[in-house]
Amino acid sequence: MEKTKENFKKPKEFIRREVSDIIQKKEYSSWLIPILCLLVIFQTVVLISEKNIQKKEEVAIPFIPLPTITEVKEASSKLKFIPSGVTLQKGESTTIDLVLTPKRSFSLDGADIVLKYDPKIVEVTKVTFPKLFSFTSPDRGSLEKGIIYYTFLEEKAGGLPVRGEIKLLSLNIKAKAKGESEISIVTQDEGITTVLAENGTSKKISFDQGVLKVVVY
């Protein structure tokens, strides 16, 4: 019994030994040798198959990098017009406010406010400001090009605190010709852009922006 178990553990050596003994003793018939040859061939095929399986298992799995996830930062505030749209008859006038609504509390060292409109459709007749900042520059824009450009600075230590909605300026507009126009907040235009500067950090405060639609009939 022990010998049988040992033979099953080492089939290749066992078959070779038995074949050698039979051949030496010449105890075989014409049909035995082919059968033994087939057994040897079978064992050889099994060994080759095992080696191929090992090679397949050793093949390195290629590294697939995970996709990069970019965090989208939410804007800290919103600049918008109130109302967000007006309909005027030619020659009619109205007043529009530009307000800043914070999504978190912060303080301002200053701001550049740049607005753009179509001067063929709309005329800006007056711009007024509440007493918020220590300094307000004259308009550095161009009425011919439809650009309004003001700079605000706060000289007090700690800047201008913004805890809730504040009005930055008011526009008096007059309808000049029939058509549609927009008064928009400029964020990128040949070096002049709207900027909100946070106190003590020298960082720009991010903001969402609104657009004012004007319809003249």
C-alpha positions as CSV (number, residue, x, y, z in Angstrom):
1,M,0.0,0.0,0.0
2,E,2.8,2.4,0.9
3,K,4.5,1.6,-2.3
4,T,1.4,2.4,-4.3
5,K,1.1,5.8,-2.7
6,E,4.7,6.6,-3.4
7,N,4.2,5.6,-7.0
8,F,1.3,8.0,-7.4
9,K,3.5,10.8,-5.9
10,K,6.3,10.2,-8.4
11,P,4.6,9.0,-11.6
12,K,7.4,10.0,-14.0
13,E,10.2,8.2,-12.1
14,F,8.0,5.2,-11.4
15,I,7.1,4.7,-15.1
16,R,10.7,5.1,-16.2
17,R,11.9,2.5,-13.6
18,E,9.2,0.0,-14.6
19,V,9.9,0.4,-18.3
20,S,13.6,-0.1,-17.6
21,D,13.0,-3.3,-15.5
22,I,10.7,-4.8,-18.1
23,I,13.1,-4.1,-20.9
24,Q,16.0,-5.5,-19.0
25,K,14.1,-8.7,-18.0
26,K,12.6,-8.9,-21.5
27,E,9.2,-9.4,-19.9
28,Y,7.1,-7.7,-22.5
29,S,5.0,-8.5,-25.5
30,S,4.5,-6.7,-28.8
31,W,1.6,-4.7,-27.4
32,L,3.1,-3.6,-24.1
33,I,5.9,-1.4,-25.4
34,P,3.5,1.0,-27.4
35,I,1.3,1.4,-24.3
36,L,4.3,2.3,-22.1
37,C,5.5,4.7,-24.7
38,L,2.1,6.4,-24.7
39,L,2.2,6.7,-20.9
40,V,5.6,8.4,-21.1
41,I,4.4,10.8,-23.8
42,F,1.3,11.6,-21.7
43,Q,3.5,12.4,-18.6
44,T,5.7,14.7,-20.8
45,V,2.6,16.6,-22.1
46,V,1.3,17.0,-18.5
47,L,4.7,18.5,-17.4
48,I,4.8,20.9,-20.3
49,S,1.3,22.0,-19.6
50,E,2.2,22.7,-16.0
51,K,5.1,24.8,-17.0
52,N,2.9,26.8,-19.4
53,I,0.4,27.5,-16.6
54,Q,3.2,28.7,-14.3
55,K,4.4,31.1,-17.0
56,K,0.9,32.5,-17.5
57,E,0.6,33.0,-13.7
58,E,3.9,34.9,-13.7
59,V,2.9,37.4,-16.3
60,A,2.8,40.8,-14.6
61,I,-0.5,42.6,-14.5
62,P,-0.1,46.1,-16.1
63,F,-0.6,49.0,-13.8
64,I,-3.7,51.1,-14.7
65,P,-3.6,54.5,-13.0
66,L,-6.7,55.9,-11.4
67,P,-8.2,58.9,-13.1
68,T,-7.4,62.3,-11.5
69,I,-10.3,63.9,-9.7
70,T,-10.2,67.7,-9.8
71,E,-12.0,69.4,-7.0
72,V,-14.3,72.2,-8.2
73,K,-14.2,75.1,-5.8
74,E,-17.4,77.0,-5.2
75,A,-17.4,80.8,-5.7
76,S,-17.2,82.8,-2.5
77,S,-19.7,85.5,-3.6
78,K,-22.0,86.7,-6.4
79,L,-22.2,89.9,-8.3
80,K,-25.6,90.6,-9.8
81,F,-27.9,93.3,-11.1
82,I,-31.2,94.1,-9.5
83,P,-33.4,93.7,-11.4
84,S,-31.9,91.2,-13.8
85,G,-33.8,92.5,-16.8
86,V,-35.8,95.5,-18.0
87,T,-38.0,96.4,-20.9
88,L,-38.1,100.0,-21.9
89,Q,-39.7,102.2,-24.5
90,K,-37.4,104.3,-26.6
91,G,-36.5,107.4,-24.6
92,E,-37.5,105.9,-21.3
93,S,-35.1,105.7,-18.3
94,T,-34.7,103.5,-15.2
95,T,-32.2,102.7,-12.4
96,I,-30.3,99.5,-11.9
97,D,-28.3,98.4,-8.8
98,L,-25.2,96.2,-8.8
99,V,-25.0,94.2,-5.6
100,L,-22.5,91.9,-4.0
101,T,-23.8,88.9,-2.1
102,P,-21.3,86.9,0.0
103,K,-21.5,83.2,0.4
104,R,-19.1,83.5,3.3
105,S,-18.0,86.4,5.5
106,F,-14.9,88.3,4.3
107,S,-13.4,91.8,4.2
108,L,-12.4,93.8,1.1
109,D,-9.3,95.9,0.6
110,G,-10.7,97.2,-2.6
111,A,-12.4,96.3,-5.9
112,D,-12.2,97.0,-9.7
113,I,-15.7,97.1,-11.2
114,V,-15.8,96.9,-15.0
115,L,-19.1,96.8,-16.9
116,K,-19.8,96.6,-20.6
117,Y,-22.9,97.5,-22.6
118,D,-24.0,98.4,-26.2
119,P,-23.9,102.2,-26.5
120,K,-26.0,102.1,-29.6
121,I,-29.0,100.7,-27.6
122,V,-28.4,102.0,-24.1
123,E,-27.0,105.2,-22.6
124,V,-25.7,105.4,-19.1
125,T,-26.6,108.8,-17.9
126,K,-25.4,108.7,-14.3
127,V,-23.5,106.4,-11.8
128,T,-24.0,106.8,-8.1
129,F,-22.3,105.1,-5.1
130,P,-23.2,104.4,-1.4
131,K,-20.6,105.5,1.1
132,L,-18.8,102.2,1.6
133,F,-15.2,102.7,0.6
134,S,-12.6,105.3,1.6
135,F,-11.8,106.1,-2.0
136,T,-13.6,105.9,-5.3
137,S,-11.8,106.7,-8.6
138,P,-13.4,108.7,-11.5
139,D,-14.8,106.6,-14.3
140,R,-11.8,105.2,-16.3
141,G,-14.0,103.6,-18.9
142,S,-15.2,104.9,-22.3
143,L,-18.8,106.0,-23.0
144,E,-18.1,105.6,-26.7
145,K,-17.1,101.9,-26.3
146,G,-19.7,101.2,-23.7
147,I,-17.3,100.6,-20.8
148,I,-17.7,101.6,-17.2
149,Y,-14.6,101.2,-15.0
150,Y,-14.4,102.2,-11.3
151,T,-11.8,101.4,-8.6
152,F,-12.7,101.3,-4.9
153,L,-10.1,101.3,-2.1
154,E,-10.6,100.9,1.7
155,E,-7.8,102.6,3.7
156,K,-9.0,101.4,7.2
157,A,-7.2,98.5,8.8
158,G,-9.1,95.3,8.5
159,G,-10.7,96.4,5.2
160,L,-14.5,96.7,4.5
161,P,-16.4,93.9,6.2
162,V,-18.9,92.1,4.0
163,R,-21.3,90.0,6.1
164,G,-24.5,90.4,4.0
165,E,-25.6,91.8,0.7
166,I,-24.2,95.3,-0.2
167,K,-24.9,97.7,-3.0
168,L,-21.7,98.7,-4.9
169,L,-23.3,101.2,-7.3
170,S,-26.4,102.3,-9.1
171,L,-26.8,102.9,-12.9
172,N,-29.2,105.3,-14.4
173,I,-29.8,104.1,-18.0
174,K,-31.8,105.5,-20.9
175,A,-33.1,103.6,-23.9
176,K,-31.6,105.1,-27.1
177,A,-32.8,102.8,-29.9
178,K,-35.0,99.7,-30.5
179,G,-33.3,96.4,-29.9
180,E,-31.8,94.2,-27.3
181,S,-28.6,94.7,-25.2
182,E,-26.9,93.3,-22.2
183,I,-25.0,95.1,-19.4
184,S,-22.4,92.5,-18.3
185,I,-19.7,92.3,-15.7
186,V,-16.3,92.1,-17.5
187,T,-14.0,89.3,-16.2
188,Q,-11.5,89.1,-19.0
189,D,-11.0,91.8,-21.6
190,E,-7.6,93.2,-22.7
191,G,-6.1,93.6,-19.2
192,I,-9.1,95.3,-17.5
193,T,-11.2,93.0,-15.4
194,T,-13.5,93.0,-12.4
195,V,-11.5,92.1,-9.3
196,L,-12.5,91.8,-5.6
197,A,-9.4,91.9,-3.3
198,E,-9.6,90.2,0.0
199,N,-8.2,92.0,3.1
200,G,-4.8,90.8,4.4
201,T,-4.4,88.0,1.9
202,S,-3.7,89.6,-1.4
203,K,-6.1,87.0,-2.9
204,K,-8.9,87.6,-5.4
205,I,-12.3,86.7,-4.1
206,S,-14.1,84.4,-6.5
207,F,-17.6,85.3,-7.6
208,D,-20.5,84.2,-9.8
209,Q,-21.8,86.9,-12.1
210,G,-25.2,88.0,-13.3
211,V,-26.1,89.7,-16.6
212,L,-28.7,92.5,-17.1
213,K,-30.8,92.1,-20.2
214,V,-32.3,95.3,-21.7
215,V,-35.1,95.2,-24.3
216,V,-36.0,98.5,-26.0
217,Y,-39.2,98.7,-28.1
